[in-house]
């Protein structure tokens, strides 16, 4: 088990990774790690995540109040968002917030990452809904994120970025990588005319693989809470039909036109 100083070094390493991978710019983004039920380490506000050293890292309590911080450093202004995740998800050990370019583009466009297009995303990531917009550093963001916490392990933040969480810091960071990779593939597939989505039978097989692997988290493989909403893909345990792509819409229109033509021909006889 890592000691506190080693965790601080790991936070700095992950900060450099998200900076080097163009997931944040300037002083954007924030990271936190749970030490115990009332002690958390977090990145400070107003510093680049690519140039941190262990003395930058702050310690806060479950309310976000400062327990320890070196002179000139204050906890991230988004600490409320992190604390809400820990409060509602006792299984979570770390939270990562970043602005990866493809995922954030989807968040800005108001498009959730919900199309089942590759096995890894279906098994390990699942749906990534969009939490409604909130003013940064206020309770609006944690309030809007809260309803997604029991059912998902990542969300897009409308017009803002992405938020991921998991059992430990490396897992939370890797989930951010997965969100961005999925978003990039989905974007590029749309540029090629639209992705080919898995059918329900295929998704059920992939979810069974996940269950057998015993992966941690609140993946929506067994339960989807967004029935009737816009943030759900065509998973086997959900009542939704598959999202209609432009290509599918075109095929449907052609089919309707063909049927209409045949009906008119019959009526004319």
NORVENWO-V695537 format. One record per residue. RES is the residue in one small letter. PSI is psi in whole degrees, -180 to 180 (NA if undefined). OMEGA is omega in radians with two decimals (* if undefined). BURIAL is I if it has 24 or more other C-alpha atoms within 12 Angstrom, else O. Layout:
[[RES & PSI & OMEGA & BURIAL] [RES & PSI & OMEGA & BURIAL]]
This chain:
[[x & 134 & -3.12 & O] [x & 142 & 3.03 & O] [x & 175 & -3.02 & O] [x & -41 & -3.13 & O] [x & -40 & 3.12 & O] [x & -35 & 3.07 & O] [x & -39 & 3.08 & I] [x & -42 & 3.11 & I] [x & -39 & 3.11 & I] [x & -40 & 3.08 & I] [x & -43 & 3.12 & I] [x & -40 & 3.13 & I] [x & -45 & 3.12 & I] [x & -38 & 3.08 & I] [x & -43 & 3.12 & I] [x & -36 & 3.13 & I] [x & -46 & -3.13 & I] [x & -30 & 3.09 & I] [x & -48 & -3.11 & I] [x & -28 & -3.14 & O] [x & 11 & 3.09 & O] [x & 31 & 3.07 & I] [x & -12 & 3.06 & I] [x & 159 & 3.06 & I] [x & 150 & 3.10 & I] [x & -120 & -3.08 & O] [x & 17 & -3.06 & I] [x & 164 & 3.00 & I] [x & 164 & 3.08 & I] [x & 156 & -3.04 & I] [x & 144 & 3.04 & I] [x & 156 & 3.12 & I] [x & 136 & 3.12 & I] [x & 124 & 3.06 & I] [x & -45 & 3.07 & I] [x & -171 & -3.04 & O] [x & -17 & -3.12 & O] [x & 15 & 3.10 & O] [x & 130 & -3.09 & I] [x & 140 & 3.02 & I] [x & 143 & 3.13 & I] [x & 158 & 3.07 & I] [x & 153 & 3.14 & I] [x & 164 & 3.08 & I] [x & 151 & 2.99 & I] [x & 25 & 3.08 & O] [x & 151 & 3.09 & I] [x & 133 & -3.14 & I] [x & -11 & 3.13 & I] [x & -7 & -3.03 & I] [x & 28 & -3.11 & I] [x & 153 & 2.97 & I] [x & 163 & -3.01 & I] [x & -31 & -3.11 & I] [x & -12 & 3.08 & I] [x & -28 & -2.93 & I] [x & 135 & -3.11 & I] [x & 160 & 3.05 & I] [x & 133 & -3.13 & I] [x & 165 & 3.06 & I] [x & -175 & -3.06 & I] [x & -16 & 3.09 & I] [x & -2 & -3.11 & O] [x & 6 & 3.12 & I] [x & 146 & -3.08 & O] [x & 127 & 2.99 & I] [x & -43 & 3.12 & O] [x & 134 & 3.05 & O] [x & 133 & 3.11 & I] [x & 158 & -3.08 & O] [x & 132 & 3.12 & O] [x & -2 & -3.12 & O] [x & 137 & 3.06 & I] [x & 150 & -3.14 & I] [x & 155 & 3.10 & I] [x & 141 & 3.11 & I] [x & -14 & -3.14 & I] [x & 17 & -3.06 & I] [x & -28 & 3.11 & I] [x & -39 & -3.14 & I] [x & -44 & 3.12 & I] [x & -45 & -3.09 & I] [x & -33 & 3.12 & I] [x & -38 & 3.10 & I] [x & -48 & -3.13 & I] [x & -37 & -3.12 & I] [x & -43 & -3.04 & I] [x & -14 & -3.12 & I] [x & 85 & -3.12 & I] [x & -19 & 3.14 & O] [x & -10 & -3.06 & O] [x & 136 & 3.13 & I] [x & -9 & -3.13 & I] [x & 152 & -3.13 & I] [x & 139 & 3.11 & I] [x & 131 & 3.05 & I] [x & 129 & 3.14 & I] [x & 178 & 3.13 & I] [x & 56 & 3.13 & I] [x & 139 & -2.88 & I] [x & -45 & -3.11 & I] [x & -47 & -3.14 & I] [x & -40 & 3.14 & I] [x & -32 & 3.07 & I] [x & -41 & 3.07 & I] [x & -40 & 3.13 & I] [x & -39 & 3.13 & I] [x & -37 & 3.13 & I] [x & -11 & -3.13 & O] [x & 30 & -3.11 & I] [x & 114 & 3.10 & I] [x & 158 & 3.10 & I] [x & 88 & -2.98 & I] [x & 4 & -3.09 & I] [x & 126 & -3.10 & I] [x & 98 & -2.99 & I] [x & -12 & 3.13 & I] [x & 145 & -3.05 & I] [x & -45 & -3.07 & I] [x & -40 & -3.13 & O] [x & -40 & 3.14 & I] [x & -43 & -3.09 & I] [x & -49 & -2.96 & I] [x & -19 & -3.03 & I] [x & -49 & -3.09 & I] [x & -162 & 3.13 & I] [x & 145 & 3.02 & I] [x & 95 & -3.09 & I] [x & 174 & 3.09 & I] [x & 120 & 3.01 & I] [x & 134 & -3.06 & I] [x & 153 & -3.05 & I] [x & 140 & 3.04 & I] [x & 152 & 3.12 & O] [x & 127 & 3.13 & O] [x & 143 & 3.09 & I] [x & 1 & 3.09 & O] [x & 178 & 3.09 & O] [x & -4 & -3.13 & O] [x & -42 & -3.12 & O] [x & -54 & 3.11 & I] [x & -35 & 3.10 & I] [x & -39 & -3.12 & I] [x & -28 & 3.11 & I] [x & -31 & -2.95 & I] [x & -43 & -3.05 & I] [x & -17 & 3.12 & O] [x & -17 & -3.02 & I] [x & -39 & -3.10 & I] [x & -15 & -2.94 & I] [x & -10 & -3.06 & I] [x & 164 & 3.13 & I] [x & 10 & 3.08 & I] [x & 146 & 3.03 & I] [x & 152 & 2.88 & I] [x & 145 & 3.09 & I] [x & 116 & -3.02 & I] [x & 126 & 3.12 & I] [x & 29 & -3.01 & I] [x & -62 & -3.05 & I] [x & -144 & -3.12 & I] [x & 154 & 3.13 & I] [x & 128 & 3.11 & I] [x & 155 & 3.14 & I] [x & 154 & 3.12 & I] [x & -169 & -3.03 & I] [x & -31 & 3.14 & I] [x & 175 & -3.01 & I] [x & -44 & -3.13 & I] [x & -43 & 3.14 & I] [x & -40 & 3.13 & I] [x & -40 & 3.10 & I] [x & -45 & -3.14 & I] [x & -32 & 3.08 & I] [x & -36 & 3.06 & I] [x & -42 & 3.06 & I] [x & -44 & -3.12 & I] [x & -42 & 3.11 & I] [x & -46 & -3.11 & I] [x & -41 & -3.14 & I] [x & -43 & 3.10 & I] [x & -45 & -3.13 & I] [x & -41 & 3.13 & I] [x & -45 & 3.13 & O] [x & -41 & -3.14 & I] [x & -42 & 3.10 & I] [x & -48 & -3.09 & I] [x & -37 & 3.10 & O] [x & -39 & 3.09 & O] [x & -36 & 3.11 & O] [x & -24 & -3.14 & O] [x & 9 & 3.07 & O] [x & -1 & 3.11 & O] [x & 138 & -3.11 & O] [x & 153 & 3.00 & I] [x & 117 & -3.05 & O] [x & 152 & 3.05 & I] [x & 148 & 3.03 & I] [x & 174 & -3.05 & I] [x & -37 & -3.13 & I] [x & -41 & 3.13 & O] [x & -41 & 3.13 & O] [x & -41 & 3.12 & I] [x & -39 & 3.10 & I] [x & -41 & 3.14 & O] [x & -39 & 3.09 & I] [x & -33 & 3.08 & I] [x & -37 & 3.04 & O] [x & -44 & 3.13 & O] [x & -45 & -3.13 & I] [x & -40 & 3.13 & O] [x & -32 & 3.12 & O] [x & -20 & 3.13 & O] [x & 37 & -3.11 & O] [x & 142 & 3.12 & O] [x & 167 & 3.06 & I] [x & -179 & -3.11 & I] [x & 56 & 3.12 & I] [x & 141 & -3.13 & I] [x & 31 & 3.12 & I] [x & -36 & -3.06 & I] [x & -22 & -3.06 & O] [x & 131 & 3.06 & O] [x & 123 & -3.09 & I] [x & 2 & -3.06 & I] [x & 30 & 3.06 & I] [x & 130 & -3.13 & O] [x & -5 & 3.13 & O] [x & -168 & -3.10 & O] [x & 1 & -3.01 & I] [x & 46 & -3.13 & I] [x & 132 & 3.06 & I] [x & -177 & -3.01 & I] [x & 58 & 3.14 & I] [x & 155 & -3.05 & I] [x & -25 & -3.10 & I] [x & 14 & -3.13 & I] [x & 151 & -3.10 & I] [x & -2 & -3.10 & O] [x & 151 & 2.89 & O] [x & 168 & -3.11 & O] [x & 143 & 3.08 & I] [x & 143 & -3.10 & I] [x & 120 & 3.10 & O] [x & 163 & 3.08 & O] [x & -39 & 3.14 & O] [x & -42 & 3.14 & O] [x & -39 & 3.11 & O] [x & -40 & 3.13 & O] [x & -43 & 3.13 & O] [x & -40 & 3.13 & O] [x & -42 & 3.13 & O] [x & -41 & 3.13 & O] [x & -40 & 3.14 & O] [x & -45 & 3.12 & O] [x & -43 & -3.14 & O] [x & -41 & -3.13 & O] [x & -43 & 3.12 & O] [x & -44 & 3.14 & O] [x & -42 & 3.14 & O] [x & -45 & -3.12 & O] [x & -40 & 3.11 & O] [x & -44 & -3.13 & O] [x & -37 & 3.11 & O] [x & -41 & 3.14 & O] [x & -42 & -3.13 & O] [x & -28 & -3.11 & O] [x & -15 & -3.11 & O] [x & NA & * & O]]
